[in-house]
Amino acid sequence: MTLALAGETLSADEKAFFRDCDPWGFTLFARNVDRPRQVRALTDSLRDALGRDAPVFIDQEGGRVQRLRPPNWRSAPPAARFGELWDREPELALEAVRINHQLIAHELYAVGVDCDYAPCADIRVKGAHDVIGDRALHSDPHAVAAMSTAALEGLLHQGVLGVIKHLPGHGRAGVDSHFELPVVEADEETLARTDFAAFRGIKGALIAMTAHVVYPAIDGDDCATCSSEVIARIIRGDIGFDGLLMSDDLSMKALAGSMRERTQRALGAGCDMVIHCNGDMAEMVEIAHAAPRLDHKALERADAALAARREPEGFDPEAGLEALARLFTDAGLDAP
């Protein structure tokens, strides 16, 4: 399991709880960050509490979804800007995505964050809810797969593991899964050549996150996170993802039941790990009692992901910013 905390520092109760339940990793949110020195101290204290180099995650996509914000961190462009560049010069778009994610990872690694819940590899679908919207790189699955691969490469170049999301596809959702359970009525053939194809084409993904979305063409009862049919036949089968599969946040309102029940359903369906994000201690205790320690294939996948972590390669962020701007202007677009 991957857990979160309530504030900008680790409380005594949280430290004792994390030491006892030993989560695999942690997730930081806007409520946990203020300035670089504080975030670095926090990530150090989280790892000290466990006595090991636990992975620390954050949502830093750019655009609307970034927890580290100005004035202390760069405002990265939304994914859709790179889709605009793709439509003019695909090769320039790939390089721009790679540099952008190097810049993101450079900032994350400096404060002790080594995993990013990015890229968002959901396709953009006209008429869908804007919970994805400009977070999507493109409407074309080939473009999404290619740019998502470049994003993973850019992150890893600066020592950060990427997490592709939201398998097998959230782009068609008509409601926001933070608040309601989306039901995507598209037939399986359509999904296979669009939403699923975007994920199928990504190379180098070691970690992925599920979607709290129901696909009646595959399983009319359970959302992907809690569906053994979606996970086994689509995510592991059709898409072919064999890395560490994490649930989306269990505290989202798309899911029903107690935290124990949500945990059991997600793990029973085939998720390797659950994520809980709101920092509520009572809910985390419930999850800790329901989530067994990683073992067997889930442990192998988790170990493989962590084994891929590496030190950042040489990188000049100022030169990176200049190169990123130039890629857009060379294609006749405004610099991000």
C-alpha positions as CSV (number, residue, x, y, z in Angstrom):
1,M,0.0,0.0,0.0
2,T,1.0,3.6,-0.6
3,L,-0.3,6.1,2.0
4,A,-0.3,9.8,2.6
5,L,-0.1,12.2,5.6
6,A,-2.1,15.1,6.8
7,G,0.2,18.1,6.8
8,E,3.6,19.6,6.0
9,T,5.4,17.6,8.8
10,L,5.2,14.1,10.0
11,S,3.3,13.9,13.3
12,A,4.4,11.6,16.1
13,D,1.2,9.5,15.6
14,E,1.9,9.3,11.9
15,K,5.5,8.3,12.4
16,A,4.5,5.6,14.9
17,F,1.8,4.3,12.5
18,F,4.0,4.2,9.4
19,R,6.8,2.5,11.4
20,D,4.3,-0.2,12.5
21,C,2.4,-0.8,9.3
22,D,5.4,-0.3,7.0
23,P,3.7,1.0,3.8
24,W,5.5,0.4,0.5
25,G,5.6,4.1,-0.3
26,F,4.0,7.5,0.2
27,T,2.2,10.1,-1.8
28,L,2.5,13.9,-1.3
29,F,-0.2,16.4,-2.0
30,A,-0.5,20.2,-2.1
31,R,-1.4,20.1,1.6
32,N,2.1,18.6,2.3
33,V,4.2,21.1,0.4
34,D,5.3,24.7,1.0
35,R,8.9,25.3,0.0
36,P,11.8,23.2,-1.3
37,R,13.6,22.8,2.0
38,Q,10.5,21.8,3.8
39,V,9.6,19.2,1.2
40,R,13.1,17.7,1.3
41,A,12.9,17.5,5.1
42,L,9.5,15.8,4.9
43,T,10.6,13.1,2.3
44,D,13.7,12.4,4.5
45,S,11.6,12.0,7.6
46,L,9.2,9.6,5.8
47,R,12.0,7.4,4.7
48,D,13.6,7.7,8.2
49,A,10.4,6.5,9.7
50,L,10.6,3.2,7.7
51,G,14.4,2.9,7.9
52,R,14.6,2.4,4.1
53,D,14.6,4.2,0.8
54,A,10.8,4.0,0.3
55,P,9.4,5.5,-3.0
56,V,7.7,8.9,-2.7
57,F,5.1,9.8,-5.3
58,I,3.4,13.0,-6.3
59,D,1.0,14.1,-9.1
60,Q,3.1,16.4,-11.2
61,E,1.7,16.3,-14.7
62,G,1.7,20.0,-15.5
63,G,-1.2,22.2,-16.2
64,R,-4.1,21.8,-13.7
65,V,-2.5,18.8,-12.0
66,Q,0.7,19.7,-10.3
67,R,1.3,19.8,-6.5
68,L,4.5,21.7,-6.7
69,R,3.6,25.2,-8.0
70,P,5.1,28.6,-8.4
71,P,6.8,30.6,-7.0
72,N,9.0,27.8,-5.8
73,W,8.6,25.5,-8.8
74,R,8.0,25.8,-12.5
75,S,4.5,25.9,-13.9
76,A,4.7,23.2,-16.5
77,P,2.4,23.3,-19.5
78,P,-0.7,21.0,-19.8
79,A,-0.3,17.8,-21.9
80,A,-2.6,19.2,-24.6
81,R,0.1,21.8,-25.6
82,F,2.3,18.9,-26.7
83,G,-0.5,17.5,-28.7
84,E,-0.7,20.8,-30.6
85,L,3.0,20.5,-31.4
86,W,2.5,16.9,-32.5
87,D,0.0,18.0,-35.1
88,R,2.7,20.2,-36.7
89,E,5.9,18.4,-36.0
90,P,5.7,14.9,-34.3
91,E,9.4,14.6,-33.8
92,L,9.7,18.0,-32.2
93,A,6.8,17.0,-30.0
94,L,8.6,13.9,-28.8
95,E,11.7,15.9,-27.9
96,A,9.6,18.6,-26.2
97,V,7.8,16.0,-24.1
98,R,11.1,14.4,-23.1
99,I,12.7,17.8,-22.1
100,N,9.5,18.9,-20.2
101,H,9.6,15.7,-18.1
102,Q,13.3,16.1,-17.5
103,L,12.5,19.5,-16.1
104,I,9.7,18.1,-14.0
105,A,11.9,15.3,-12.7
106,H,14.8,17.6,-12.0
107,E,12.7,19.5,-9.5
108,L,11.1,16.4,-8.0
109,Y,14.4,14.6,-7.4
110,A,15.9,17.7,-5.7
111,V,13.2,17.5,-2.9
112,G,13.4,13.7,-2.5
113,V,10.4,12.7,-4.7
114,D,11.4,9.8,-7.0
115,C,8.0,8.7,-8.5
116,D,5.6,10.8,-10.6
117,Y,1.9,9.8,-11.3
118,A,2.5,10.8,-14.9
119,P,2.1,10.6,-17.8
120,C,-1.7,10.6,-18.2
121,A,-2.1,8.4,-21.2
122,D,-5.9,8.6,-21.5
123,I,-7.0,9.7,-24.9
124,R,-8.8,13.0,-25.4
125,V,-12.5,12.4,-26.4
126,K,-14.8,15.2,-27.6
127,G,-17.8,15.6,-25.3
128,A,-16.3,13.7,-22.3
129,H,-16.1,15.3,-18.9
130,D,-13.1,17.6,-18.5
131,V,-11.7,15.7,-15.6
132,I,-9.2,14.5,-18.2
133,G,-9.6,17.2,-20.9
134,D,-6.3,19.0,-21.5
135,R,-4.5,16.5,-19.3
136,A,-4.6,14.2,-22.4
137,L,-1.8,14.4,-24.8
138,H,-3.9,13.7,-27.9
139,S,-7.0,12.0,-29.3
140,D,-4.9,9.7,-31.5
141,P,-3.7,6.6,-29.6
142,H,-0.5,6.3,-31.6
143,A,0.4,9.9,-30.6
144,V,-0.5,9.3,-27.0
145,A,1.6,6.1,-26.8
146,A,4.7,7.8,-28.5
147,M,4.6,10.9,-26.3
148,S,3.9,8.9,-23.1
149,T,7.0,6.8,-23.9
150,A,9.0,10.0,-24.3
151,A,7.6,11.3,-21.0
152,L,8.7,8.1,-19.2
153,E,12.2,8.5,-20.7
154,G,12.5,12.1,-19.6
155,L,11.5,11.4,-16.1
156,L,13.9,8.5,-15.7
157,H,16.7,10.5,-17.2
158,Q,16.5,12.6,-14.1
159,G,16.0,9.8,-11.6
160,V,12.2,9.6,-11.4
161,L,9.9,6.7,-12.2
162,G,6.7,7.5,-14.1
163,V,3.3,5.9,-13.5
164,I,1.1,5.6,-16.6
165,K,-2.6,6.3,-15.9
166,H,-5.5,5.5,-15.9
167,L,-5.7,1.9,-17.3
168,P,-7.5,0.9,-19.4
169,G,-8.7,4.4,-20.2
170,H,-10.5,7.3,-18.4
171,G,-10.7,9.7,-21.4
172,R,-14.3,8.8,-22.3
173,A,-15.7,9.2,-18.8
174,G,-18.8,11.4,-18.6
175,V,-18.4,12.3,-14.9
176,D,-15.5,12.9,-12.5
177,S,-14.5,9.7,-10.6
178,H,-13.4,11.8,-7.7
179,F,-17.1,12.4,-7.1
180,E,-19.1,9.8,-9.1
181,L,-18.7,6.4,-10.7
182,P,-18.2,6.9,-14.5
183,V,-19.8,4.3,-16.9
184,V,-18.2,4.2,-20.4
185,E,-20.7,2.6,-22.8
186,A,-18.4,2.2,-25.8
187,D,-18.2,-1.3,-27.3
188,E,-15.1,-3.4,-26.7
189,E,-14.0,-3.1,-30.4
190,T,-14.0,0.7,-30.2
191,L,-12.2,0.7,-26.8
192,A,-9.6,-1.8,-28.1
193,R,-8.6,0.4,-31.1
194,T,-8.6,3.7,-29.2
195,D,-8.3,3.9,-25.4
196,F,-6.6,0.5,-24.9
197,A,-4.4,1.0,-27.9
198,A,-2.9,4.1,-26.4
199,F,-1.6,2.1,-23.4
200,R,-0.7,-0.9,-25.5
201,G,1.8,1.2,-27.5
202,I,3.7,2.6,-24.5
203,K,7.2,1.3,-24.0
204,G,9.2,1.1,-20.8
205,A,6.3,1.4,-18.3
206,L,7.0,-0.3,-15.0
207,I,4.1,1.1,-12.9
208,A,0.5,1.9,-13.8
209,M,-2.6,3.1,-12.1
210,T,-6.1,1.8,-12.7
211,A,-9.3,3.7,-13.5
212,H,-12.4,3.8,-11.3
213,V,-14.5,3.4,-14.4
214,V,-17.1,0.8,-15.4
215,Y,-16.9,-0.6,-18.9
216,P,-20.2,-2.6,-19.4
217,A,-18.9,-4.2,-22.6
218,I,-16.4,-6.0,-20.4
219,D,-17.8,-6.0,-16.9
220,G,-21.1,-4.4,-16.1
221,D,-20.8,-4.7,-12.4
222,D,-17.4,-3.5,-11.3
223,C,-15.1,-0.6,-12.2
224,A,-11.7,-1.5,-13.6
225,T,-10.0,-1.2,-10.2
226,C,-12.2,-3.9,-8.7
227,S,-12.8,-6.1,-11.8
228,S,-10.8,-9.2,-12.3
229,E,-12.2,-9.4,-15.9
230,V,-10.8,-6.0,-16.8
231,I,-7.5,-6.5,-15.1
232,A,-6.8,-10.1,-16.3
233,R,-8.3,-9.9,-19.8
234,I,-7.7,-6.2,-20.8
235,I,-4.9,-4.7,-18.7
236,R,-2.8,-7.8,-18.4
237,G,-4.0,-9.4,-21.6
238,D,-5.0,-7.1,-24.4
239,I,-2.9,-4.1,-23.3
240,G,-0.1,-6.5,-22.1
241,F,1.0,-4.5,-19.1
242,D,3.0,-6.7,-16.7
243,G,4.4,-4.2,-14.3
244,L,3.3,-3.0,-10.9
245,L,-0.5,-2.2,-11.0
246,M,-1.7,0.3,-8.4
247,S,-5.3,1.2,-7.8
248,D,-6.4,4.8,-8.1
249,D,-7.1,6.5,-4.8
250,L,-9.4,4.4,-2.6
251,S,-10.9,7.4,-1.0
252,M,-12.5,8.7,-4.2
253,K,-16.3,8.8,-4.2
254,A,-16.5,6.6,-7.3
255,L,-16.0,3.6,-4.9
256,A,-18.5,2.4,-2.4
257,G,-18.1,0.4,0.9
258,S,-15.7,0.6,3.8
259,M,-12.0,1.1,3.2
260,R,-11.5,-2.5,4.2
261,E,-14.0,-3.6,1.6
262,R,-12.5,-1.4,-1.1
263,T,-9.0,-2.7,-0.3
264,Q,-10.1,-6.3,-0.5
265,R,-12.0,-5.8,-3.7
266,A,-9.1,-4.1,-5.5
267,L,-6.5,-6.6,-4.4
268,G,-8.8,-9.5,-5.0
269,A,-9.4,-8.3,-8.6
270,G,-5.7,-8.3,-9.3
271,C,-4.3,-4.9,-8.3
272,D,-0.8,-5.4,-6.9
273,M,-1.1,-2.4,-4.5
274,V,-3.7,0.1,-3.3
275,I,-3.3,3.9,-2.9
276,H,-4.9,6.0,-0.2
277,C,-4.5,9.7,-0.5
278,N,-6.5,11.8,2.0
279,G,-4.3,11.2,5.0
280,D,-7.2,10.2,7.3
281,M,-5.7,8.1,10.0
282,A,-8.8,6.0,10.8
283,E,-9.1,5.1,7.1
284,M,-5.4,4.3,6.8
285,V,-5.6,2.0,9.8
286,E,-8.6,0.2,8.2
287,I,-6.6,-0.3,5.0
288,A,-3.5,-1.4,6.9
289,H,-5.5,-4.2,8.5
290,A,-6.9,-5.3,5.1
291,A,-3.8,-5.1,2.9
292,P,-1.3,-8.0,3.2
293,R,2.4,-7.5,2.7
294,L,3.6,-7.7,-0.8
295,D,4.5,-11.2,-1.9
296,H,4.8,-13.4,-5.0
297,K,4.3,-11.7,-8.3
298,A,3.3,-8.4,-6.8
299,L,6.5,-8.3,-4.8
300,E,8.5,-9.1,-7.9
301,R,6.9,-6.3,-9.9
302,A,7.5,-3.8,-7.0
303,D,11.1,-4.8,-6.7
304,A,11.6,-4.6,-10.5
305,A,10.2,-1.0,-10.5
306,L,12.4,0.1,-7.6
307,A,15.5,-1.6,-9.2
308,A,15.0,0.7,-12.2
309,R,15.6,3.9,-10.0
310,R,18.8,5.6,-10.8
311,E,20.8,8.7,-10.3
312,P,20.0,11.6,-12.6
313,E,22.1,12.1,-15.7
314,G,23.8,15.5,-16.4
315,F,21.2,18.1,-17.2
316,D,21.2,21.9,-17.4
317,P,17.6,23.1,-16.6
318,E,18.1,26.6,-18.0
319,A,19.3,25.1,-21.3
320,G,16.4,22.7,-21.1
321,L,13.9,25.6,-20.8
322,E,15.4,27.4,-23.7
323,A,15.4,24.2,-25.8
324,L,11.7,23.6,-24.9
325,A,10.7,27.1,-25.9
326,R,12.6,26.8,-29.2
327,L,10.9,23.6,-30.2
328,F,7.5,25.3,-30.0
329,T,8.6,28.5,-31.8
330,D,10.3,26.5,-34.5
331,A,6.9,24.9,-35.2
332,G,5.2,28.3,-35.3
333,L,3.6,28.0,-31.9
334,D,3.8,30.1,-28.8
335,A,6.4,28.9,-26.3
336,P,4.9,27.3,-23.1
